[in-house]
Amino acid sequence: MADEASAIEAALEARFGARLKADRGLSGLDELLRIARHRSHRYFTPHAIDPGLLRLLCACALSAPSKSDLQQCDIVVVTDRAIRQGMVATIPDMPWIMDAPVFLLFTGNGERLPALAKLRGKPFPNDHLDQFFNAAVDAAIVMTTFIRAAEAVGLGCCPISAVRDRPQVVSDLLRLPQRVIPVAGLCVGWPAREGEITPRLSLETTVIENAYGARDLAAEIEGYDRRRAQRLPYRRQRDVAAWGEAPFYGWSEDKARQYGVPTRTDFGAFVRGKGFGLD
């Protein structure tokens, strides 16, 4: 227990740049350690994942909390490599997606609620933004729970939000029904490398007590940029042709560049076209 608590403290110090205390008497330290040590994996061994294990992990994931028990998430297991290749073709900078033994798509399913209303002879006056939001959040919670379950048995995962870059292509390839939209993909496999703990913004920045107040966000971001660069520096600068070479390239510069160009501007139209109301 003492070793697990020390390992948790070390992992969180690497993550947040501050030492937190883990009570040696807590139950569940093994689970906390897995969460604290979380890292994404993009390199996998060629070993397959047993279909029974995958089914078990999906069941565990779908045991996650669901808003009002509406159960608005589906998991699409993409076993057809031609379909997966068609999806990867829309994400040219991630060809390694094909190397993962398993690729999943987590969808927000808004199809069932109107169908239930029709089946039971009830009106459906809630065709607005909240239904879409609930379905997307349900999918995110289920995916997060799947990752926790997968890591518990030694698997590694990497979420792929880029499935929303060309959502209509993904929808057509998987024949997603109306009111079913892709939220994120997930690569799953046995890790070939240990991976890195990614530093996060400090808890002073992201954990708020009661209400937001005065803060020096610029100083907080600068501190995080420097701390992260020491532990996990960027290997390359994003789009140097457009933005030039920065003398210091940190997280904030990378994210500013990433969102300094239009991205997924057609996603709202796609969601509306799939039948969701967003008002």
C-alpha positions as a printed NumPy array, in Angstrom:
array([[  0.   ,   0.   ,   0.   ],
       [  2.812,   2.408,   0.881],
       [  4.517,   1.699,  -2.442],
       [  1.271,   2.292,  -4.362],
       [  0.677,   5.565,  -2.514],
       [  4.224,   6.726,  -3.269],
       [  3.784,   5.789,  -6.927],
       [  0.533,   7.766,  -7.084],
       [  2.25 ,  10.802,  -5.583],
       [  5.11 ,  10.531,  -8.075],
       [  2.775,  10.162, -11.058],
       [  0.661,  13.15 , -10.047],
       [  3.756,  15.254,  -9.421],
       [  4.878,  14.435, -12.958],
       [  1.397,  15.345, -14.205],
       [  0.684,  18.542, -12.255],
       [  4.063,  19.729, -11.032],
       [  3.042,  19.589,  -7.369],
       [  3.258,  16.957,  -4.655],
       [ -0.084,  15.632,  -3.467],
       [ -0.564,  13.36 ,  -0.473],
       [ -2.032,   9.886,  -0.972],
       [ -3.273,   8.389,   2.294],
       [ -1.639,   4.987,   2.77 ],
       [ -4.822,   3.706,   4.4  ],
       [ -7.102,   4.382,   1.441],
       [ -8.783,   1.463,  -0.254],
       [ -8.575,   1.284,  -4.024],
       [ -5.023,   2.596,  -4.306],
       [ -4.37 ,   0.186,  -7.179],
       [ -7.184,   1.79 ,  -9.183],
       [ -6.036,   5.306,  -8.3  ],
       [ -2.545,   4.395,  -9.447],
       [ -3.809,   3.217, -12.833],
       [ -5.714,   6.49 , -13.25 ],
       [ -2.791,   8.633, -12.102],
       [ -0.418,   6.84 , -14.472],
       [ -2.743,   7.06 , -17.479],
       [ -1.049,   7.646, -20.803],
       [ -2.127,   7.337, -24.424],
       [ -0.609,   4.56 , -26.562],
       [  0.013,   4.755, -30.301],
       [  2.349,   1.78 , -30.7  ],
       [  1.041,  -1.748, -30.252],
       [  2.306,  -5.302, -30.429],
       [  0.739,  -7.448, -33.176],
       [ -1.027,  -9.653, -30.62 ],
       [ -4.779,  -9.862, -31.129],
       [ -7.345,  -9.071, -28.462],
       [ -9.589, -11.993, -27.642],
       [-13.15 , -11.227, -28.829],
       [-14.524, -12.384, -25.488],
       [-12.291,  -9.916, -23.643],
       [-13.359,  -7.123, -25.966],
       [-17.019,  -7.964, -25.361],
       [-16.385,  -7.933, -21.616],
       [-14.716,  -4.5  , -21.795],
       [-17.621,  -3.118, -23.839],
       [-20.054,  -4.408, -21.214],
       [-18.009,  -2.774, -18.452],
       [-17.898,   0.493, -20.401],
       [-21.642,   0.503, -20.955],
       [-22.1  ,   0.031, -17.208],
       [-21.039,   3.688, -16.84 ],
       [-23.43 ,   6.396, -15.6  ],
       [-25.949,   7.554, -18.204],
       [-27.929,  10.78 , -18.085],
       [-31.426,   9.922, -16.773],
       [-30.783,   6.289, -17.772],
       [-31.335,   7.333, -21.395],
       [-28.438,   5.118, -22.625],
       [-27.544,   7.199, -25.654],
       [-24.182,   5.646, -26.541],
       [-23.384,   2.816, -28.944],
       [-19.962,   1.226, -29.562],
       [-19.144,   0.252, -33.15 ],
       [-16.417,  -2.414, -33.35 ],
       [-14.737,  -1.85 , -36.723],
       [-13.404,  -5.276, -37.762],
       [-13.57 ,  -4.693, -41.537],
       [-10.123,  -3.386, -42.475],
       [-11.443,  -1.851, -45.697],
       [-13.869,   0.26 , -43.66 ],
       [-11.112,   1.22 , -41.241],
       [ -8.84 ,   2.142, -44.144],
       [-11.6  ,   4.332, -45.549],
       [-11.793,   6.144, -42.221],
       [ -8.008,   6.486, -41.958],
       [ -7.917,   7.991, -45.445],
       [ -9.742,  11.004, -43.971],
       [ -7.024,  11.33 , -41.284],
       [ -3.789,  11.405, -43.332],
       [ -1.469,  12.202, -40.417],
       [ -2.487,   9.128, -38.393],
       [ -1.719,   6.076, -40.556],
       [ -0.738,   4.209, -37.37 ],
       [ -4.457,   3.768, -36.641],
       [ -4.245,   0.727, -38.915],
       [ -1.666,  -0.855, -36.581],
       [ -4.037,  -1.117, -33.611],
       [ -5.471,  -4.618, -33.158],
       [ -8.893,  -3.09 , -32.427],
       [-10.528,   0.139, -33.541],
       [-13.772,   1.29 , -31.931],
       [-16.134,   4.147, -32.688],
       [-18.167,   5.64 , -29.859],
       [-21.368,   7.22 , -31.113],
       [-24.003,   9.454, -29.624],
       [-27.349,   7.807, -30.349],
       [-30.307,  10.165, -30.441],
       [-32.374,   7.764, -32.536],
       [-33.888,   5.663, -29.765],
       [-35.654,   8.397, -27.764],
       [-37.937,   9.608, -30.59 ],
       [-38.548,   5.961, -31.504],
       [-39.613,   5.233, -27.911],
       [-41.952,   8.216, -27.969],
       [-43.549,   6.999, -31.186],
       [-43.73 ,   3.416, -29.914],
       [-45.518,   4.508, -26.736],
       [-47.739,   7.11 , -28.374],
       [-46.089,  10.087, -26.687],
       [-44.999,  13.477, -28.072],
       [-41.29 ,  14.293, -28.376],
       [-40.952,  18.018, -27.593],
       [-37.247,  17.797, -26.668],
       [-35.675,  17.902, -30.111],
       [-33.163,  20.615, -29.216],
       [-29.525,  21.118, -28.241],
       [-29.817,  19.349, -24.885],
       [-30.63 ,  15.995, -26.454],
       [-27.552,  16.186, -28.693],
       [-25.449,  17.302, -25.725],
       [-26.672,  14.412, -23.565],
       [-25.918,  11.863, -26.295],
       [-22.405,  13.241, -26.851],
       [-21.646,  13.309, -23.116],
       [-22.956,   9.754, -22.685],
       [-20.571,   8.608, -25.427],
       [-17.644,  10.406, -23.781],
       [-18.39 ,   8.834, -20.388],
       [-18.66 ,   5.356, -21.92 ],
       [-15.369,   5.793, -23.797],
       [-13.596,   6.969, -20.647],
       [-14.938,   3.97 , -18.749],
       [-13.789,   1.648, -21.535],
       [-10.275,   3.114, -21.277],
       [-10.244,   2.513, -17.515],
       [-11.395,  -1.086, -18.003],
       [ -8.87 ,  -1.699, -20.795],
       [ -5.979,  -0.307, -18.756],
       [ -6.986,  -2.507, -15.81 ],
       [ -6.214,  -5.616, -17.904],
       [ -3.001,  -4.181, -19.366],
       [ -4.251,  -2.806, -22.672],
       [ -3.395,   0.64 , -24.001],
       [ -5.701,   3.077, -25.78 ],
       [ -5.605,   6.27 , -27.799],
       [ -8.751,   8.342, -28.459],
       [ -9.19 ,   9.679, -31.989],
       [-11.309,  12.837, -32.206],
       [-10.262,  13.223, -35.856],
       [-13.134,  10.938, -36.883],
       [-15.133,  14.189, -36.76 ],
       [-12.926,  15.838, -39.413],
       [-14.95 ,  14.161, -42.179],
       [-18.008,  12.947, -40.27 ],
       [-20.134,  12.283, -43.34 ],
       [-17.523,   9.877, -44.731],
       [-17.402,   8.034, -41.396],
       [-21.199,   7.998, -41.237],
       [-21.478,   6.593, -44.755],
       [-18.812,   3.927, -44.215],
       [-20.488,   2.654, -41.034],
       [-24.038,   3.317, -42.262],
       [-24.855,   5.297, -39.143],
       [-28.619,   5.867, -38.908],
       [-30.212,   9.272, -38.617],
       [-29.601,  10.835, -35.186],
       [-26.456,   8.719, -34.657],
       [-23.218,  10.689, -34.835],
       [-19.528,   9.828, -34.374],
       [-18.091,  11.251, -31.15 ],
       [-14.634,   9.667, -31.046],
       [-12.668,   6.673, -32.231],
       [-10.409,   4.576, -30.016],
       [ -7.327,   2.536, -30.856],
       [ -6.924,  -0.429, -28.502],
       [ -4.072,  -2.926, -28.192],
       [ -1.272,  -4.366, -26.13 ],
       [  1.275,  -1.546, -25.738],
       [  4.631,  -1.934, -27.468],
       [  6.068,   0.992, -25.487],
       [  5.535,   2.291, -21.983],
       [  4.331,   5.728, -23.095],
       [  4.688,   9.067, -21.348],
       [  2.723,  10.807, -18.621],
       [  1.46 ,  14.028, -20.225],
       [  1.768,  17.052, -17.917],
       [ -1.519,  18.875, -17.321],
       [ -2.409,  22.412, -16.324],
       [ -1.937,  23.024, -12.611],
       [ -4.758,  22.274, -10.199],
       [ -4.715,  25.972,  -9.261],
       [ -5.813,  26.665, -12.841],
       [ -8.442,  23.956, -13.266],
       [ -9.892,  23.186,  -9.804],
       [-12.15 ,  26.07 ,  -8.725],
       [-13.568,  26.46 ,  -5.242],
       [-17.09 ,  27.897,  -5.191],
       [-16.686,  30.586,  -7.864],
       [-14.185,  31.981, -10.345],
       [-12.294,  35.025,  -9.117],
       [ -9.374,  37.222, -10.081],
       [ -6.482,  35.306, -11.582],
       [ -3.3  ,  35.791, -13.584],
       [ -4.053,  33.348, -16.373],
       [ -1.075,  34.464, -18.458],
       [  1.341,  33.645, -15.633],
       [ -0.359,  30.302, -14.977],
       [ -0.113,  29.347, -18.654],
       [  3.504,  30.47 , -18.89 ],
       [  4.398,  28.366, -15.862],
       [  2.675,  25.346, -17.358],
       [  4.347,  25.858, -20.749],
       [  7.789,  25.879, -19.13 ],
       [  7.09 ,  22.904, -16.864],
       [  5.719,  20.83 , -19.712],
       [  8.583,  21.739, -22.039],
       [ 11.075,  20.441, -19.479],
       [  9.365,  17.075, -19.207],
       [  7.738,  16.522, -22.594],
       [  8.891,  19.069, -25.223],
       [  7.211,  19.18 , -28.62 ],
       [  9.194,  17.377, -31.302],
       [  8.136,  19.81 , -34.01 ],
       [  6.409,  23.139, -34.405],
       [  3.003,  23.222, -36.042],
       [  2.754,  24.744, -39.545],
       [  5.999,  26.71 , -39.582],
       [  5.251,  27.919, -43.123],
       [  2.228,  29.853, -41.846],
       [  3.327,  30.859, -38.347],
       [  7.115,  30.938, -38.455],
       [  9.621,  29.419, -36.041],
       [  8.942,  30.326, -32.395],
       [ 12.039,  30.783, -30.191],
       [ 10.172,  28.929, -27.433],
       [  7.436,  26.53 , -28.433],
       [  5.119,  25.486, -25.625],
       [  1.642,  24.078, -25.222],
       [ -0.12 ,  27.438, -25.499],
       [  1.652,  28.274, -28.763],
       [  0.782,  24.867, -30.179],
       [ -2.901,  25.123, -29.248],
       [ -3.128,  28.724, -30.473],
       [ -1.754,  27.589, -33.834],
       [ -4.   ,  24.532, -33.937],
       [ -7.119,  26.624, -33.445],
       [ -5.82 ,  29.599, -35.411],
       [ -7.279,  28.055, -38.563],
       [-10.88 ,  26.973, -39.228],
       [-11.567,  23.384, -38.21 ],
       [-14.696,  21.214, -38.473],
       [-16.76 ,  24.201, -39.526],
       [-19.242,  21.854, -41.218],
       [-19.863,  19.706, -38.138],
       [-22.962,  21.633, -37.05 ],
       [-24.472,  21.237, -40.513],
       [-23.633,  17.521, -40.42 ],
       [-25.318,  17.082, -37.013],
       [-28.417,  18.944, -38.214],
       [-28.41 ,  16.825, -41.362],
       [-28.419,  13.723, -39.183],
       [-31.698,  14.936, -37.66 ],
       [-30.629,  16.617, -34.414],
       [-32.127,  19.949, -33.478],
       [-29.485,  22.301, -32.08 ],
       [-31.584,  25.278, -30.971]])
